Amino acid sequence: MDEIKPDGGTVMVVDDEDMVVDAIQGFLELETDHLVLPFTSARDALAHLEKEPVHAIVADFMMPDLDGVQFLTRARGMRPEATRILLTGYADKENAILAINEAGLYQYLEKPWNNDALALAIRNGVERSLLFRALTERMAELEAANDELAGLRQRWIQAFL
């Protein structure tokens, strides 16, 4: 059962504050066509990612069970095609660099966020994820065709030896 919404993409929102999750979810549901999956626990969000893909993940930096970088790093390992966006009220260069390097961060946004900037990052992130998946599928098709060609080549060589 794939929860991905084909027209707008699926966006996971992870923050330990209900108010933040509700605000982002409400905004996205009113202003976009994304399917929004809200989580107030990073561990619950990871459990969901084990079962279902998403296009984009928006996560808070400071959370009690896992910080945003730890969470997004694990999410990257599980769903490398999902675009990772970090929200934080504690912006500094060291944390941004850490997040970019460890979690493969796509975007780093400060709280309070600008809704237009968040929507743009998510829209571009969903598009990036769709392109990543399409490229991955195309590569698999090409690898299968290459394997078939190699088999044909081997049979042709054996037939003429």
GROMACS elastic network, one bead per residue, 0.5 to 0.9 nm:
[ bonds ]
;  ai    aj funct       b0    kb
    1    51     6  0.88549   500
    1    52     6  0.76955   500
    2     5     6  0.84605   500
    2    51     6  0.88466   500
    2    52     6  0.62218   500
    2    53     6  0.71636   500
    3    10     6  0.73659   500
    3    35     6  0.83606   500
    3    52     6  0.67460   500
    3    53     6  0.73832   500
    3    54     6  0.77968   500
    4     7     6  0.89061   500
    4     8     6  0.86182   500
    4     9     6  0.59177   500
    4    10     6  0.52676   500
    4    11     6  0.88850   500
    4    35     6  0.75339   500
    4    52     6  0.82889   500
    4    53     6  0.70087   500
    4    54     6  0.63576   500
    4    55     6  0.76326   500
    5     8     6  0.59639   500
    5    10     6  0.58452   500
    5    33     6  0.86896   500
    5    34     6  0.71431   500
    5    35     6  0.61717   500
    6     9     6  0.58098   500
    6    10     6  0.83837   500
    7    33     6  0.71308   500
    7    34     6  0.77703   500
    8    32     6  0.74372   500
    8    35     6  0.69980   500
    8   123     6  0.83184   500
    8   126     6  0.78810   500
    9    33     6  0.76486   500
    9    34     6  0.51738   500
    9    35     6  0.62690   500
    9    36     6  0.87268   500
    9    54     6  0.74850   500
    9    55     6  0.58713   500
    9    56     6  0.79549   500
    9   123     6  0.86136   500
    9   126     6  0.60899   500
    9   127     6  0.84432   500
    9   130     6  0.85023   500
   10    34     6  0.55935   500
   10    36     6  0.59773   500
   10    37     6  0.73477   500
   10    53     6  0.82449   500
   10    54     6  0.51233   500
   10    55     6  0.52502   500
   10    56     6  0.66045   500
   10    57     6  0.87062   500
   10   126     6  0.77794   500
   11    34     6  0.64796   500
   11    35     6  0.61030   500
   11    37     6  0.60990   500
   11    38     6  0.84983   500
   11    54     6  0.61125   500
   11    55     6  0.59591   500
   11    57     6  0.57160   500
   11    58     6  0.73666   500
   11   122     6  0.77839   500
   11   126     6  0.80171   500
   12    35     6  0.84624   500
   12    36     6  0.58859   500
   12    38     6  0.60088   500
   12    39     6  0.74630   500
   12    45     6  0.79078   500
   12    54     6  0.67822   500
   12    55     6  0.80613   500
   12    56     6  0.62411   500
   12    58     6  0.61106   500
   12    59     6  0.81114   500
   13    21     6  0.63838   500
   13    24     6  0.75742   500
   13    25     6  0.74794   500
   13    36     6  0.70806   500
   13    37     6  0.60886   500
   13    39     6  0.60192   500
   13    40     6  0.82796   500
   13    45     6  0.86490   500
   13    56     6  0.85986   500
   13    57     6  0.59810   500
   13    59     6  0.59441   500
   13    60     6  0.85362   500
   14    17     6  0.88166   500
   14    20     6  0.89785   500
   14    21     6  0.68222   500
   14    37     6  0.85240   500
   14    38     6  0.62690   500
   14    40     6  0.56495   500
   14    41     6  0.67547   500
   14    42     6  0.63680   500
   14    45     6  0.70782   500
   14    57     6  0.75625   500
   14    58     6  0.61441   500
   14    60     6  0.63496   500
   14    68     6  0.87238   500
   15    18     6  0.72467   500
   15    19     6  0.89773   500
   15    20     6  0.67022   500
   15    21     6  0.59963   500
   15    38     6  0.83757   500
   15    39     6  0.65774   500
   15    40     6  0.50274   500
   15    41     6  0.69372   500
   15    42     6  0.75905   500
   15    58     6  0.83778   500
   15    59     6  0.58838   500
   15    60     6  0.50434   500
   15    61     6  0.82378   500
   15    62     6  0.82183   500
   15    63     6  0.67953   500
   15    68     6  0.87441   500
   15    87     6  0.88961   500
   16    19     6  0.89315   500
   16    20     6  0.81141   500
   16    21     6  0.79528   500
   16    39     6  0.77362   500
   16    41     6  0.60092   500
   16    42     6  0.79555   500
   16    60     6  0.76653   500
   16    62     6  0.81764   500
   16    63     6  0.57015   500
   16    64     6  0.73676   500
   16    65     6  0.89772   500
   17    20     6  0.54722   500
   17    21     6  0.65150   500
   17    22     6  0.86814   500
   17    40     6  0.64460   500
   17    63     6  0.86889   500
   18    21     6  0.51519   500
   18    22     6  0.59196   500
   18    23     6  0.84244   500
   18    39     6  0.85335   500
   18    40     6  0.64827   500
   19    22     6  0.51300   500
   19    23     6  0.60259   500
   19    24     6  0.86576   500
   20    23     6  0.50949   500
   20    24     6  0.62088   500
   20    25     6  0.84027   500
   21    24     6  0.53533   500
   21    25     6  0.59239   500
   21    26     6  0.83699   500
   21    38     6  0.62180   500
   21    39     6  0.72115   500
   21    40     6  0.72356   500
   22    25     6  0.50627   500
   22    26     6  0.58198   500
   22    27     6  0.83927   500
   22    38     6  0.78087   500
   23    26     6  0.51953   500
   23    27     6  0.61011   500
   23    28     6  0.85784   500
   24    27     6  0.51498   500
   24    28     6  0.60630   500
   24    29     6  0.84501   500
   24    36     6  0.89596   500
   24    38     6  0.89061   500
   24   115     6  0.84295   500
   25    28     6  0.52371   500
   25    29     6  0.59876   500
   25    30     6  0.84860   500
   25    36     6  0.61608   500
   25    37     6  0.79611   500
   25    38     6  0.69104   500
   26    29     6  0.52204   500
   26    30     6  0.60882   500
   26    31     6  0.84493   500
   27    30     6  0.52511   500
   27    31     6  0.58826   500
   27    32     6  0.78970   500
   27   115     6  0.77558   500
   27   119     6  0.89569   500
   28    31     6  0.52376   500
   28    32     6  0.51720   500
   28    33     6  0.74166   500
   28    34     6  0.66581   500
   28    35     6  0.83573   500
   28    36     6  0.73127   500
   28   119     6  0.74923   500
   29    32     6  0.57466   500
   29    33     6  0.65827   500
   29    34     6  0.66931   500
   29    35     6  0.74027   500
   29    36     6  0.71620   500
   30    33     6  0.80418   500
   31    34     6  0.88990   500
   31   119     6  0.85618   500
   32    35     6  0.87729   500
   32   119     6  0.79766   500
   32   123     6  0.88934   500
   34   123     6  0.88807   500
   37    45     6  0.88640   500
   37    54     6  0.89480   500
   38    45     6  0.84368   500
   39    42     6  0.71061   500
   39    44     6  0.69885   500
   39    45     6  0.60150   500
   40    44     6  0.79321   500
   40    45     6  0.81232   500
   40    63     6  0.89090   500
   41    44     6  0.52497   500
   41    45     6  0.63093   500
   41    46     6  0.87487   500
   41    63     6  0.80810   500
   41    64     6  0.84528   500
   41    65     6  0.72477   500
   41    66     6  0.85636   500
   42    46     6  0.62013   500
   42    47     6  0.86672   500
   42    59     6  0.84788   500
   42    63     6  0.76918   500
   42    64     6  0.86701   500
   42    65     6  0.66588   500
   42    66     6  0.62595   500
   42    67     6  0.82014   500
   42    68     6  0.82001   500
   42    71     6  0.63271   500
   43    46     6  0.50629   500
   43    47     6  0.62625   500
   43    48     6  0.87061   500
   43    65     6  0.71326   500
   43    66     6  0.75411   500
   43    71     6  0.80354   500
   44    47     6  0.50348   500
   44    48     6  0.63261   500
   44    49     6  0.87342   500
   45    48     6  0.50749   500
   45    49     6  0.62811   500
   45    50     6  0.88261   500
   45    71     6  0.88587   500
   45    75     6  0.88745   500
   46    50     6  0.63664   500
   46    71     6  0.76846   500
   46    74     6  0.77160   500
   46    75     6  0.66357   500
   46    78     6  0.84698   500
   47    50     6  0.52647   500
   47    51     6  0.70662   500
   47    52     6  0.89947   500
   48    51     6  0.54285   500
   48    52     6  0.60047   500
   48    53     6  0.83606   500
   49    52     6  0.51000   500
   49    53     6  0.59620   500
   49    54     6  0.75170   500
   49    75     6  0.72282   500
   49    78     6  0.70132   500
   49    79     6  0.72475   500
   50    53     6  0.79221   500
   50    75     6  0.89974   500
   50    78     6  0.68298   500
   50    79     6  0.84189   500
   53    79     6  0.68149   500
   53    81     6  0.87785   500
   53    82     6  0.76754   500
   54    57     6  0.73338   500
   54    79     6  0.79104   500
   54    81     6  0.84416   500
   54    82     6  0.59947   500
   54    83     6  0.85926   500
   54   126     6  0.88073   500
   54   129     6  0.86606   500
   55    81     6  0.72273   500
   55    83     6  0.62397   500
   55    84     6  0.89764   500
   55   122     6  0.89055   500
   55   125     6  0.72799   500
   55   126     6  0.51092   500
   55   127     6  0.81995   500
   55   128     6  0.83903   500
   55   129     6  0.54640   500
   55   130     6  0.72056   500
   56    81     6  0.86001   500
   56    82     6  0.50242   500
   56    84     6  0.59791   500
   56    85     6  0.75057   500
   56   122     6  0.66108   500
   56   123     6  0.88257   500
   56   125     6  0.60336   500
   56   126     6  0.57433   500
   56   129     6  0.73026   500
   57    72     6  0.81057   500
   57    75     6  0.86062   500
   57    82     6  0.67265   500
   57    83     6  0.60747   500
   57    85     6  0.59648   500
   57    86     6  0.82652   500
   57   122     6  0.84066   500
   57   125     6  0.88609   500
   58    83     6  0.85224   500
   58    84     6  0.62980   500
   58    86     6  0.58228   500
   58    87     6  0.69474   500
   58   122     6  0.82036   500
   59    68     6  0.59013   500
   59    69     6  0.87360   500
   59    71     6  0.80912   500
   59    72     6  0.75319   500
   59    84     6  0.78202   500
   59    85     6  0.63418   500
   59    86     6  0.50662   500
   59    87     6  0.58722   500
   59    88     6  0.84507   500
   60    63     6  0.66854   500
   60    67     6  0.76409   500
   60    68     6  0.54324   500
   60    69     6  0.88304   500
   60    85     6  0.87187   500
   60    86     6  0.58309   500
   60    88     6  0.56715   500
   60    89     6  0.85195   500
   61    66     6  0.89487   500
   61    67     6  0.55670   500
   61    69     6  0.66188   500
   61    86     6  0.63359   500
   61    87     6  0.59939   500
   61    88     6  0.50654   500
   61    89     6  0.77949   500
   61    90     6  0.78279   500
   62    66     6  0.79992   500
   62    67     6  0.51847   500
   62    68     6  0.61712   500
   62    69     6  0.89636   500
   62    87     6  0.89793   500
   62    88     6  0.71639   500
   62    89     6  0.83077   500
   62    90     6  0.82522   500
   63    66     6  0.57732   500
   63    68     6  0.66870   500
   64    67     6  0.67182   500
   66    69     6  0.80247   500
   66    70     6  0.59182   500
   66    71     6  0.58185   500
   67    70     6  0.53963   500
   67    71     6  0.61297   500
   67    72     6  0.85869   500
   68    71     6  0.50345   500
   68    72     6  0.59128   500
   68    73     6  0.83221   500
   68    86     6  0.68613   500
   68    87     6  0.83395   500
   68    88     6  0.87260   500
   68    99     6  0.82415   500
   68   103     6  0.89508   500
   69    72     6  0.51708   500
   69    73     6  0.59179   500
   69    74     6  0.85663   500
   69    86     6  0.79898   500
   69    95     6  0.85575   500
   69    98     6  0.76402   500
   69    99     6  0.54059   500
   69   100     6  0.87722   500
   69   102     6  0.71408   500
   69   103     6  0.59936   500
   69   105     6  0.87710   500
   70    73     6  0.51318   500
   70    74     6  0.63122   500
   70    75     6  0.85894   500
   70    99     6  0.86951   500
   70   102     6  0.82637   500
   70   103     6  0.75070   500
   71    74     6  0.52812   500
   71    75     6  0.61190   500
   71    76     6  0.85851   500
   71   103     6  0.82558   500
   72    76     6  0.59260   500
   72    77     6  0.85883   500
   72    84     6  0.66443   500
   72    85     6  0.84534   500
   72    86     6  0.82747   500
   72    99     6  0.82604   500
   72   102     6  0.84226   500
   72   103     6  0.52985   500
   72   104     6  0.80883   500
   72   105     6  0.79174   500
   73    76     6  0.50580   500
   73    77     6  0.64973   500
   73    78     6  0.88820   500
   73    99     6  0.82833   500
   73   102     6  0.60473   500
   73   104     6  0.73517   500
   73   105     6  0.88068   500
   74    77     6  0.51448   500
   74    78     6  0.64194   500
   74    79     6  0.85978   500
   74   103     6  0.77813   500
   75    78     6  0.50702   500
   75    79     6  0.57494   500
   75    80     6  0.73048   500
   75    82     6  0.80893   500
   75    84     6  0.83988   500
   75   103     6  0.81527   500
   76    79     6  0.51990   500
   76    81     6  0.76975   500
   76    82     6  0.72113   500
   76    83     6  0.85028   500
   76    84     6  0.78295   500
   76   103     6  0.63880   500
   76   104     6  0.72011   500
   77    80     6  0.58636   500
   77   103     6  0.88921   500
   78    81     6  0.89936   500
   79    82     6  0.56054   500
   79    83     6  0.88930   500
   80    83     6  0.77670   500
   80   104     6  0.88228   500
   80   129     6  0.89614   500
   81   128     6  0.82377   500
   81   129     6  0.53343   500
   81   130     6  0.80792   500
   81   131     6  0.89649   500
   81   132     6  0.59719   500
   81   133     6  0.65587   500
   82   125     6  0.79583   500
   82   126     6  0.78579   500
   82   128     6  0.84301   500
   82   129     6  0.56074   500
   82   130     6  0.88800   500
   82   132     6  0.87405   500
   83   104     6  0.86088   500
   83   105     6  0.75421   500
   83   106     6  0.62247   500
   83   107     6  0.86523   500
   83   122     6  0.82239   500
   83   125     6  0.52640   500
   83   126     6  0.68838   500
   83   128     6  0.71343   500
   83   129     6  0.60667   500
   84   103     6  0.76344   500
   84   104     6  0.72041   500
   84   105     6  0.52396   500
   84   106     6  0.54369   500
   84   107     6  0.69473   500
   84   108     6  0.89299   500
   84   125     6  0.77717   500
   85   105     6  0.61276   500
   85   106     6  0.57418   500
   85   108     6  0.59108   500
   85   109     6  0.74846   500
   85   121     6  0.78054   500
   85   122     6  0.79535   500
   85   125     6  0.83689   500
   86    96     6  0.88958   500
   86    99     6  0.79991   500
   86   105     6  0.72694   500
   86   106     6  0.82627   500
   86   107     6  0.63743   500
   86   109     6  0.61244   500
   86   110     6  0.82766   500
   87    90     6  0.89822   500
   87    91     6  0.89246   500
   87   107     6  0.86473   500
   87   108     6  0.61850   500
   87   110     6  0.55627   500
   87   111     6  0.63252   500
   87   112     6  0.87282   500
   87   113     6  0.77872   500
   88    91     6  0.61071   500
   88   108     6  0.77891   500
   88   109     6  0.64731   500
   88   111     6  0.53919   500
   88   112     6  0.82622   500
   88   113     6  0.88315   500
   89   109     6  0.87456   500
   89   110     6  0.56346   500
   89   112     6  0.70802   500
   90    95     6  0.84799   500
   90   110     6  0.75572   500
   90   111     6  0.80948   500
   91    94     6  0.87045   500
   91    95     6  0.71036   500
   91    96     6  0.73041   500
   91   108     6  0.87833   500
   91   109     6  0.83703   500
   91   110     6  0.63126   500
   91   111     6  0.85193   500
   92    95     6  0.56474   500
   92    96     6  0.63337   500
   92    97     6  0.88012   500
   93    96     6  0.50138   500
   93    97     6  0.60494   500
   93    98     6  0.84591   500
   94    97     6  0.52160   500
   94    98     6  0.60856   500
   94    99     6  0.85596   500
   95    99     6  0.60118   500
   95   100     6  0.84796   500
   96    99     6  0.51371   500
   96   100     6  0.60882   500
   96   101     6  0.85902   500
   96   105     6  0.86760   500
   96   108     6  0.68313   500
   97   100     6  0.50873   500
   97   101     6  0.60911   500
   97   102     6  0.84057   500
   98   101     6  0.52911   500
   98   102     6  0.58187   500
   98   103     6  0.78088   500
   99   102     6  0.53597   500
   99   103     6  0.52436   500
   99   104     6  0.68629   500
   99   105     6  0.58826   500
   99   108     6  0.83328   500
  100   103     6  0.57740   500
  100   106     6  0.72609   500
  100   107     6  0.82517   500
  100   108     6  0.83578   500
  101   104     6  0.55748   500
  101   105     6  0.72257   500
  102   105     6  0.78002   500
  103   106     6  0.88527   500
  105   108     6  0.72348   500
  106   121     6  0.84192   500
  106   125     6  0.75059   500
  107   121     6  0.68864   500
  107   125     6  0.87202   500
  109   112     6  0.85916   500
  109   113     6  0.65194   500
  109   114     6  0.85694   500
  109   117     6  0.83054   500
  109   118     6  0.76252   500
  110   113     6  0.56309   500
  110   114     6  0.85542   500
  111   114     6  0.81873   500
  113   116     6  0.86871   500
  113   117     6  0.74825   500
  113   118     6  0.68991   500
  114   117     6  0.52749   500
  114   118     6  0.61665   500
  114   119     6  0.86028   500
  115   118     6  0.50234   500
  115   119     6  0.59758   500
  115   120     6  0.84461   500
  116   119     6  0.51075   500
  116   120     6  0.60651   500
  116   121     6  0.85515   500
  117   120     6  0.51124   500
  117   121     6  0.61121   500
  117   122     6  0.85799   500
  118   121     6  0.51235   500
  118   122     6  0.61253   500
  118   123     6  0.84975   500
  119   122     6  0.51282   500
  119   123     6  0.59592   500
  119   124     6  0.84846   500
  120   123     6  0.50664   500
  120   124     6  0.60298   500
  120   125     6  0.82378   500
  121   124     6  0.52614   500
  121   125     6  0.58337   500
  121   126     6  0.85259   500
  122   126     6  0.59652   500
  122   127     6  0.84475   500
  123   126     6  0.52418   500
  123   127     6  0.62868   500
  123   128     6  0.86221   500
  124   127     6  0.50488   500
  124   128     6  0.60733   500
  124   129     6  0.86131   500
  125   129     6  0.61436   500
  125   130     6  0.86083   500
  126   129     6  0.50419   500
  126   130     6  0.62039   500
  126   131     6  0.86091   500
  127   130     6  0.51063   500
  127   131     6  0.61778   500
  127   132     6  0.85408   500
  128   131     6  0.51121   500
  128   132     6  0.60621   500
  128   133     6  0.86367   500
  129   133     6  0.61802   500
  129   134     6  0.85610   500
  130   133     6  0.51661   500
  130   134     6  0.61292   500
  130   135     6  0.85483   500
  131   134     6  0.50221   500
  131   135     6  0.60150   500
  131   136     6  0.84609   500
  132   135     6  0.51481   500
  132   136     6  0.61003   500
  132   137     6  0.86332   500
  133   136     6  0.50094   500
  133   137     6  0.61451   500
  133   138     6  0.85441   500
  134   137     6  0.51300   500
  134   138     6  0.61117   500
  134   139     6  0.85637   500
  135   138     6  0.50184   500
  135   139     6  0.60492   500
  135   140     6  0.85859   500
  136   139     6  0.51145   500
  136   140     6  0.62880   500
  136   141     6  0.87324   500
  137   140     6  0.51376   500
  137   141     6  0.63097   500
  137   142     6  0.87182   500
  138   141     6  0.50165   500
  138   142     6  0.61791   500
  138   143     6  0.85770   500
  139   142     6  0.50275   500
  139   143     6  0.60691   500
  139   144     6  0.85713   500
  140   143     6  0.50451   500
  140   144     6  0.61727   500
  140   145     6  0.85900   500
  141   144     6  0.51489   500
  141   145     6  0.61856   500
  141   146     6  0.85473   500
  142   145     6  0.50010   500
  142   146     6  0.59940   500
  142   147     6  0.85293   500
  143   147     6  0.61237   500
  143   148     6  0.85750   500
  144   147     6  0.50636   500
  144   148     6  0.61871   500
  144   149     6  0.85837   500
  145   148     6  0.50129   500
  145   149     6  0.60932   500
  145   150     6  0.85616   500
  146   150     6  0.61050   500
  146   151     6  0.86054   500
  147   150     6  0.50606   500
  147   151     6  0.62515   500
  147   152     6  0.86824   500
  148   151     6  0.51005   500
  148   152     6  0.62436   500
  148   153     6  0.85737   500
  149   152     6  0.50261   500
  149   153     6  0.60228   500
  149   154     6  0.85260   500
  150   154     6  0.61237   500
  150   155     6  0.86504   500
  151   154     6  0.50698   500
  151   155     6  0.62107   500
  151   156     6  0.85494   500
  152   155     6  0.51157   500
  152   156     6  0.60525   500
  152   157     6  0.85810   500
  153   156     6  0.50684   500
  153   157     6  0.61860   500
  153   158     6  0.86399   500
  154   157     6  0.51650   500
  154   158     6  0.62036   500
  154   159     6  0.85978   500
  155   158     6  0.50815   500
  155   159     6  0.60488   500
  155   160     6  0.87726   500
  156   159     6  0.50962   500
  156   160     6  0.64906   500
  156   161     6  0.88672   500
  157   160     6  0.54267   500
  157   161     6  0.63146   500
  158   161     6  0.53320   500
